Structure formats: structure tokens, C-alpha cells
Amino acid sequence: MTHTTYLGFPRIGRRRELKRALENYWRDGNATALLDTARELRQRHWQLASAWAQTVAVNDFSLYDHVLDTAVLFDAVPDRYRPLLRDDPLAGYFAMARGNRELHALEMTKWFDTNYHYLVPELHAGQRFRLTVNKPLNEWLEARALGLDARPVLLGPVSFLRLSKTVDGSDALNLLDALLPVYAELLKQLAQAGVPWIQLDEPCLVQDLDAATRHAYVAAYNTLAIGPSPKRLLATYFGGLGDNLELAAKLPVDGLHVDLVRAPEQLDDVLFALPEHCVLSAGIVDGRNIWRSDPRRVLPLLEKIAASRGTERLWLAPSCSLLHVPFDAAQETSLPAPLRSWLAFAQQKLEELRLYAGALDDDDRAKEALVEQGFVLAARKHAPGVHRSEVQARVHALSPQATHRRSNLLHRRRVQADTLQLPPLPTTTIGSFPQTDALRQARADHRAGRIDNAAYETVLREEIERVIRFQERIGLDVLVHGEPERNDMVEYFGEQLDGFAFTRGGWVQSYGSRCVKPPIIWGDISRPQPMTVRWSRYAQSLTDKPVKGMLTGPVTVLQWSFVRDDVSREQVCLQLALALRDEVCDLENADIRVIQIDEPALREGLPIRHAEHAAYLDWAVRCFRIAAGGIRDATQIHTHMCYAEFNDIIEAVAALDADVISIESSRSRMELLQAFEDFRYPGSIGPGVYDIHSPRVPSQAEMTDLLERALTVLEPGQLWVNPDCGLKTRGWKETEPALVAMVNAAQAVRAALTET
């Protein structure tokens, strides 16, 4: 029987049980309840998956983040957390993840080109490692007690070091010799317990590697092959191995997982290079998107593998961990039947694997089911709304002029200074304000029909006025309406655009307890009517200060949606750009003088291989400029980016031609500004001065220090003052004192500049 398995499973639960358990723990400190829920979820997920997969993955479950778990497992813990971690391991763990009143959290950044955020381990030269509580072994024993065949999952040593940062500028790979004995000890303990296989994730193998990293891979896996160990599955994903295939195939491992969804073209080379004794784990269904696989694509790949190697050393798996897709499409009974028939969430992907295994094993029922699936997917391209000639014609009619503002940035800056009359170091926020329980309840009541439109709009108007008055009172210079009407920065827009659909339970983890419900882009996109103008106009009517119009940019809507797979992502993004261009023009006509088009996912969309960067950035920048083009010089365009390394895209950021960019920088203590110093960014920049993803309220002195650091890189005329990100997930008790301190810090630095 052909073997089926998977690399990881959604952690949050069918109904976001983990999210609620985490938030309850952070509120009341009941560790027993949290750990009981975690154990129940792990076991429930294993037992569910075992219906279709012969081997379940363990140690893929995490209370917050698997990279943080790896750091804790090997005691790669910065000294500032050690006392708390020793006295209360859970409190110390979450201090690393979220910070607390005394401690800053670890930095957080995107996991490759996904919208999942991981905690960046902090290392230093001379770092010592040791094995702490053996979580992989404990969870394997837990699964075995349930009678399940299980395989621990662990981030591999080279990827762990490459994904970490050093606080002293040293090379993290220099720590490999210190780290490997601890990995070896863990493998020894697993082998002694009878663990047959371990999965070592090395996603960095699909990146461009320098000579030092290649050497590190050889040294690491040769070392781990010496002592007692389970058989080792080397897992790669998010792309093809390319020029690293020879390296990976020669490593002393017992199996190799490859992504045949992102990189099906690598199969012939993999079959040629992989040693005869190695298991080939074939990633044949998409772990990153929600569409059913097309048997007409998958079956020829499997037939080629079977003809070359047989099925005895073949495992069928998703392309990557199922962490990135929702739980179960069967819950989505409100979606139209044709669309529902095209979908496969985590549970359905495991079901698909079982069908493909059955087809290889000559099971007639499996073959018939795959033939029917092929017919359903073939009919998709003819379904109403999938392809619309008027939308495609508008994209084809785009001219180069559509990407240009009327004047250059320096001229616009002078015009905007005269129009807006802002002080030096103007203060603002990124957009959203806290979504209170009352707001969420009102939204739920409105959706359920318990309150009518008039009652709901009264709630929103009152909240917008409250937020405007608060911002005026504390002295912010450019205001926002707070976005009380928005459930999510992408879903809100998708709900008002043609070509989108929405799930009820399609949640995926972004970080920790933060879950998002990505829209589904299933057809050509257009904007039937204005989306934000009414609320922006109302907010502006309440104050003489400028109020920003708030939009989510085309690249971010693309990246944070489940995107159709029948046309290119570039074409989808161009359709989004045109819809947003219409909205920008309508906001300007409504006398909104500042418009923010958020693009936090611009860096996230960057292909993993450098050779593909230029093509992506060309169309991504073009789409942003189309959305922002065609407006007057006096209208100021802002954009926002967070949790991304800017050094490798700084020229593209400048090419966006935004008047102001705000960025996350407080967790790194303004380190990200180095990219702007080296490049001499021409526009204005708002480096975040406090971390909104932590409950910690920074002091005025801390923010003053960050602003002074920023002024060593930026000119005073370039610097804006703002938080790292929107305030939606924070409470008012944290938000108010933090913003007051931020405004006071800006005013103090502004006064000092005036004196000098």
C-alpha cells in the first residue's frame, strides 16, 4: 500500500480553540486549562489525520511558534528571559513571544514568503546550547499511547541558524559546532525510545546558498549520521531545490521531501539524483492554497515516479505543512455549490492523498473518484463570473502613463507642505484603533440580523467620533477614523469586490493567537461601488485636521487571499490595482487629502530565488503605482510595511513613489533604518516607535530615544512618528497611555530641534 503522510497540521483547531485558550491564559493565568486544551487539540488532530495518513506528524503543534519552540528546546534563550523562564516556564515562553511590562519580545518576521510570522531567535558568539525538555519525544510517546504511527518534526540545524539573528554581528553559522552535539543528543534519545523516523525541516535548501552554508549542510548531516538516530527525512518546501539538488541528494539521510506543486519541473532531476535507498516524499497537493488538485496534473507525476522507483520507497504528502490552510471545507455550507466543489482545506487534502495512493495501488473506486474530480475542475473555467471580458479588456488597455503621478516627489512634498500645514515630525497612527468587545458584538449582531442597519451605523458613527475626539485631545497631527466597521484589512475590501468569496470557518494562524480568514479570489475582480468613501468623509467632517483614507494595497490583498490558480498572480494583481485606483480617485474627490495604501505584504511576496526577484518587483511596484496614480500633487500618498527585511527590496520601495512610508522598527531598535541610510531614501519615513504586538506600554523616554536614533539616519524633514502597526488587537488601557507618550516624545524632540 502506497504510504501517505503530511509535514504538519493546522494548530488552532476547527473552531479556533487554541486562540481562545491562549487569550484566556493571558487574561487569567490558568496554565492547567491552556495545557489541557493543547493536549486535547494535538490528540484530536492526530486521530483525525490518521484516518487518511498512515503516519502522523508530532511536534508540529505549538502554543505560539515552532521556531520559538526550537530555540527553547535547545536553550537558545537570551539572558533577559532566563529568570522568568526558570521560575515560570510558560510566562517566560510568552514573554519571549509577546513581551511583558518589563521585557521586550523577540523580533518577529515572515516565514519565507507566507503570511505566517515566526519569532527570530537571538544568538551571540560563544552561545551555549543544551537540550531542555524533550518536546519531540514527549509528543511521540503521547501519540504512540494512542496507537498511532508517528514521526517527530523538527526544524533542521542549518535552517535554524540561518533564520536566527546574532546580537553582536557574528555569523550564526559559526555556532554550528556548538549546536550539533545537542541535536545529536536529541536524536539519540529518540532512537533509544524506538522512534523510527524524524523529519528535519530544511526549507533554506530552496534558497540561494553561499559556500559557507553549503559547507554547513555537509558538516551538519555528516555529523548527525554518526551517532544513534531514527531514520532522517530531510524536508524541503516552498520551491525547487535547483542548484542545491546535488547537495541535498548527497547528504546522508534516509528520505527527501520535495515540493512538486511549486516546482514540478524538478521531478526528473530528483529521480536521477536521489540515491536508490532513499524514500522520496512527493509533495503533490498544495499546502499553501485551498484548491483541489487536478488529477490530470498529479497522476502523470506519480506514474513517472512509480515507473522509475516503484512505490515501496514513495510517500505521498502535501507540498508543505498544512499550517497555511484552513481546517475543513465541509463546514462551508453557505458557499455556492460549484465553488465548494473546487475547494480542499487541510482535511480534504489528506483525503486527496488517500485517493492518489489508491490509484497507484490500482483501487478502482479511487480512480473513479479522481476522474470525477477532473471533470468538476474542468468545468470551472466555464462557470459564470470566473472570466469577465470587460475586466480583462480594462487590464489590457492600461498604458505606461497609468503608473505615474503628475509631478516628482520633491515637487509634491512642497505642494503638500503648503496644503497640509503639518509641524516637523508629524504624528499619526497606522490606521486601526482597538476593536472593543462592544464593537465586535455589534458587528456580530448586525450580521445575524439582531440589529438593523440604522442601529449598527449609529454604533459606528459614535465610535468614529470618539476616536477622532481622542486623537484631537492627545494632539495627533494626522488622524484616522479607527476602522470600527472593518473586520479585517483584506476581508473588508474583498466583501465589496466582485470575484471574491468568504468562508465562515476558513481561519489560518498568522502568529500566536492571531488568526486571519483569507478571502477566496475565484473570478475576475471589479469594484461595483465605492468601499470606504462614506466613512472617510464622515470622519473628516468631524475635524479640521487631515484624516487619512485607509486602503489595503493590491499586492497585500493578493498575498493575504487564497488566490485563484487558473491565471497568473500578476493578472489578478492588476485587476485589484484598477479597482483600488477607482477608490483612490473617489476619496480624493471627497476631499480626503491623505490616503494610505498599505502594502505590508510587498516583501512577503518576493520569490525565494534572487533570479526571480526582478520580475516580481516589476509587476508588484507597477500595481501599486496604478492604484495610486492619476491623483493631484496635493494629495499625499502613504504606505505601510511591517515585519520584513527591507535591504533587498529598498529600491523597489522607493520605486513605489509614495510620499510617506511607515515601517515596523521598534523590536529591532531601529536596525531596519540602516537600509534607508545606505540607500538614501528620497521620501518621508515613519519608523514605528513602539511595538503594538506586545501588551507592554513603552515610556516617553524610550520613544524619545528611538526618535533620536532615527534622526542619526534621517533628516528631520523626512521623519514621521507612529506606532509599528495598527492598534486593532490592543486594548484601550494600553493604547491611550502609549499614544500619549508617543505624542509627548515627538513634541519633545520637535522642541529640541527648534532650539538647535
Secondary structure as GFF3:
##gff-version 3
##sequence-region A 1 756
A	DSSP	beta_strand	3	4	.	.	.	ID=ss1
A	DSSP	alpha_helix	17	28	.	.	.	ID=ss2
A	DSSP	alpha_helix	31	49	.	.	.	ID=ss3
A	DSSP	beta_strand	56	58	.	.	.	ID=ss4
A	DSSP	alpha_helix	66	73	.	.	.	ID=ss5
A	DSSP	three_ten_helix	79	81	.	.	.	ID=ss6
A	DSSP	alpha_helix	82	87	.	.	.	ID=ss7
A	DSSP	alpha_helix	89	98	.	.	.	ID=ss8
A	DSSP	beta_strand	108	110	.	.	.	ID=ss9
A	DSSP	beta_strand	117	119	.	.	.	ID=ss10
A	DSSP	beta_strand	122	123	.	.	.	ID=ss11
A	DSSP	alpha_helix	135	145	.	.	.	ID=ss12
A	DSSP	beta_strand	150	155	.	.	.	ID=ss13
A	DSSP	alpha_helix	157	162	.	.	.	ID=ss14
A	DSSP	beta_strand	165	166	.	.	.	ID=ss15
A	DSSP	three_ten_helix	172	175	.	.	.	ID=ss16
A	DSSP	alpha_helix	176	193	.	.	.	ID=ss17
A	DSSP	beta_strand	197	201	.	.	.	ID=ss18
A	DSSP	three_ten_helix	203	206	.	.	.	ID=ss19
A	DSSP	alpha_helix	211	224	.	.	.	ID=ss20
A	DSSP	beta_strand	231	235	.	.	.	ID=ss21
A	DSSP	three_ten_helix	242	244	.	.	.	ID=ss22
A	DSSP	alpha_helix	245	250	.	.	.	ID=ss23
A	DSSP	beta_strand	255	259	.	.	.	ID=ss24
A	DSSP	three_ten_helix	264	266	.	.	.	ID=ss25
A	DSSP	alpha_helix	267	273	.	.	.	ID=ss26
A	DSSP	beta_strand	279	285	.	.	.	ID=ss27
A	DSSP	alpha_helix	295	309	.	.	.	ID=ss28
A	DSSP	beta_strand	314	318	.	.	.	ID=ss29
A	DSSP	three_ten_helix	322	324	.	.	.	ID=ss30
A	DSSP	three_ten_helix	329	331	.	.	.	ID=ss31
A	DSSP	alpha_helix	337	341	.	.	.	ID=ss32
A	DSSP	alpha_helix	346	360	.	.	.	ID=ss33
A	DSSP	alpha_helix	364	380	.	.	.	ID=ss34
A	DSSP	alpha_helix	389	396	.	.	.	ID=ss35
A	DSSP	three_ten_helix	400	403	.	.	.	ID=ss36
A	DSSP	alpha_helix	409	420	.	.	.	ID=ss37
A	DSSP	alpha_helix	437	447	.	.	.	ID=ss38
A	DSSP	alpha_helix	453	474	.	.	.	ID=ss39
A	DSSP	alpha_helix	491	494	.	.	.	ID=ss40
A	DSSP	beta_strand	498	501	.	.	.	ID=ss41
A	DSSP	beta_strand	508	511	.	.	.	ID=ss42
A	DSSP	beta_strand	514	516	.	.	.	ID=ss43
A	DSSP	beta_strand	520	526	.	.	.	ID=ss44
A	DSSP	alpha_helix	533	541	.	.	.	ID=ss45
A	DSSP	beta_strand	548	552	.	.	.	ID=ss46
A	DSSP	alpha_helix	554	559	.	.	.	ID=ss47
A	DSSP	beta_strand	562	563	.	.	.	ID=ss48
A	DSSP	alpha_helix	569	589	.	.	.	ID=ss49
A	DSSP	beta_strand	594	598	.	.	.	ID=ss50
A	DSSP	three_ten_helix	610	612	.	.	.	ID=ss51
A	DSSP	alpha_helix	613	628	.	.	.	ID=ss52
A	DSSP	beta_strand	636	641	.	.	.	ID=ss53
A	DSSP	three_ten_helix	647	649	.	.	.	ID=ss54
A	DSSP	alpha_helix	650	655	.	.	.	ID=ss55
A	DSSP	beta_strand	660	663	.	.	.	ID=ss56
A	DSSP	alpha_helix	673	679	.	.	.	ID=ss57
A	DSSP	beta_strand	684	687	.	.	.	ID=ss58
A	DSSP	alpha_helix	700	710	.	.	.	ID=ss59
A	DSSP	three_ten_helix	716	718	.	.	.	ID=ss60
A	DSSP	alpha_helix	732	755	.	.	.	ID=ss61
###
